[in-house]
Amino acid sequence: MQHNEKQGVVSDEALRDLVMIALEDSKAVDPVVLDVRGKTGITDFMIIVSGTSNRHLRSIADTVVEHAREHGIRPLGIEGVESAEWILVDLADVVVHAMLPRVRDLYRLERIWGFDEDEADEPAGD
């Protein structure tokens, strides 16, 4: 759970939902939520999305960070903004991977984490 300066504690599910709203606002493409609780101690949810261009990926990342900060949540890290082919936003309980489609096809994170298309939650993420 994330500490929220304004409201106390934000559950991992509430943070996931907040990120999904940000992704919808930024028109992220093909969001997939991976519930990795029990598979790793790194995070609870990984959300993988595509963007249509480098600029779109930057906008997606900026919107996720903005929504999080509005709720008193600071990202632990943001990586990949310079190249903007794969941007990672680490919110602790939720990690967002915003990728160009060709990069997403190359790395296939859903499969690496042991999910096939039917197992991954699209897009609501329950």
C-alpha positions as CSV (number, residue, x, y, z in Angstrom):
1,M,0.0,0.0,0.0
2,Q,1.1,3.5,-0.8
3,H,1.1,6.3,1.8
4,N,-1.0,9.1,0.6
5,E,-0.2,12.5,2.3
6,K,-3.8,13.8,1.8
7,Q,-5.8,10.7,2.5
8,G,-3.7,8.3,4.6
9,V,-3.2,5.0,2.8
10,V,-4.1,4.1,-0.8
11,S,-4.7,0.4,-1.5
12,D,-2.8,-1.3,-4.3
13,E,-6.2,-1.8,-6.1
14,A,-7.1,1.9,-5.7
15,L,-3.7,2.9,-7.1
16,R,-4.2,0.4,-10.0
17,D,-7.6,2.0,-10.7
18,L,-6.2,5.5,-10.5
19,V,-3.5,4.5,-13.1
20,M,-6.2,3.0,-15.4
21,I,-8.1,6.3,-15.3
22,A,-4.9,8.2,-16.2
23,L,-4.2,5.7,-19.1
24,E,-7.8,6.2,-20.4
25,D,-7.3,10.0,-20.1
26,S,-4.1,9.8,-22.2
27,K,-5.7,7.4,-24.7
28,A,-3.1,4.7,-24.0
29,V,-3.5,1.7,-26.4
30,D,-4.3,-1.9,-25.4
31,P,-3.8,-1.6,-21.6
32,V,-3.2,-4.9,-19.9
33,V,-3.1,-5.4,-16.1
34,L,-1.0,-8.2,-14.7
35,D,-1.6,-9.1,-11.1
36,V,1.8,-10.3,-10.1
37,R,1.1,-10.6,-6.4
38,G,2.6,-13.9,-5.3
39,K,4.9,-14.0,-8.3
40,T,7.3,-11.2,-7.2
41,G,8.0,-8.9,-4.3
42,I,8.8,-6.0,-6.7
43,T,5.2,-4.8,-7.2
44,D,1.6,-6.0,-7.0
45,F,0.4,-4.9,-10.5
46,M,2.2,-4.3,-13.8
47,I,0.3,-2.4,-16.4
48,I,1.5,-2.6,-19.9
49,V,0.3,-0.2,-22.6
50,S,1.2,0.9,-26.0
51,G,1.5,4.4,-27.4
52,T,1.3,5.5,-31.0
53,S,4.5,7.6,-31.0
54,N,7.4,8.7,-28.8
55,R,5.5,11.8,-28.0
56,H,2.4,9.8,-27.0
57,L,4.5,7.6,-24.7
58,R,5.9,10.7,-22.9
59,S,2.3,12.1,-22.6
60,I,1.1,8.8,-21.1
61,A,3.9,8.8,-18.5
62,D,3.3,12.4,-17.7
63,T,-0.4,11.8,-17.2
64,V,0.2,8.8,-14.9
65,V,2.6,10.8,-12.8
66,E,0.3,13.8,-12.7
67,H,-2.7,11.7,-11.5
68,A,-0.5,10.0,-8.9
69,R,0.8,13.3,-7.6
70,E,-2.7,14.8,-7.4
71,H,-3.4,12.0,-4.9
72,G,-0.2,12.6,-2.9
73,I,1.7,9.7,-4.5
74,R,5.2,10.2,-5.7
75,P,6.8,7.9,-8.2
76,L,9.8,6.0,-7.0
77,G,11.3,6.3,-10.5
78,I,10.7,7.1,-14.1
79,E,13.0,5.5,-16.7
80,G,13.3,5.7,-20.5
81,V,11.9,9.2,-21.1
82,E,14.9,10.2,-23.2
83,S,14.5,7.4,-25.8
84,A,10.8,7.2,-25.3
85,E,10.5,3.7,-26.8
86,W,9.8,2.1,-23.4
87,I,9.0,4.3,-20.4
88,L,8.7,2.7,-17.0
89,V,6.8,4.6,-14.2
90,D,7.4,2.9,-10.8
91,L,4.7,3.7,-8.3
92,A,5.8,0.9,-6.0
93,D,2.6,-1.2,-5.9
94,V,1.9,-0.5,-9.5
95,V,4.5,-0.4,-12.3
96,V,3.5,1.0,-15.7
97,H,5.3,0.0,-18.8
98,A,4.4,2.3,-21.7
99,M,5.9,0.9,-25.0
100,L,5.9,1.5,-28.7
101,P,4.1,-1.5,-30.3
102,R,7.3,-2.9,-31.9
103,V,9.1,-2.8,-28.6
104,R,6.1,-4.4,-26.8
105,D,6.0,-7.1,-29.5
106,L,9.7,-7.7,-29.1
107,Y,9.8,-8.1,-25.3
108,R,6.4,-9.6,-24.7
109,L,6.3,-8.9,-21.0
110,E,2.9,-10.6,-20.6
111,R,4.5,-13.9,-21.6
112,I,7.7,-13.4,-19.5
113,W,5.5,-13.0,-16.4
114,G,3.6,-16.2,-17.3
115,F,0.4,-14.7,-18.6
116,D,-1.2,-15.5,-21.8
117,E,-3.8,-13.1,-23.4
118,D,-6.7,-14.8,-21.6
119,E,-5.1,-14.5,-18.1
120,A,-4.2,-10.8,-18.3
121,D,-6.9,-8.5,-17.2
122,E,-8.0,-6.1,-20.0
123,P,-8.5,-3.2,-19.4
124,A,-10.5,-2.9,-16.1
125,G,-8.0,-5.0,-14.2
126,D,-9.9,-6.9,-11.5
